[in-house]
Amino acid sequence: MTDTHPINEVEAACKDAKRVREAAGDTREHDRPTRWPAVPISIGVGIGSAALTAALLYANRSRTKR
């Protein structure tokens, strides 16, 4: 007679997780980190700086010089 025991839910979940992990394999495309998109960020910073400068000039135009 063999000594087999029924599989409980913890063992079943462990086996399922192991099966899924092995089936997935290595899904990473590359090892190097992705780079930030420099052009859109620099354009955004430039537009933001121009907007702040324009707001400051507009706010200060009504002040009288003493």
C-alpha positions, 0 to 999 in steps of 0.5 A: 500500500502507498502512503498518499495523502490528499492534497489540501488547498495550501498545497494545491495553491502552491502547485498552481503558483509554481506551475504558473511561474514556470509557464511564464518564464522570463518575460522581461524584455531587457535588463536596462532601465527605461529612460525618461523621455527627455524631449517632452519633459524639457518642452514641458519645463520650458513652457512652464517657465515661460508661463510663470514668467508671463504671470509675474510680468502681468502681475507686476505691470500695474504697480507704480514705480516710486 
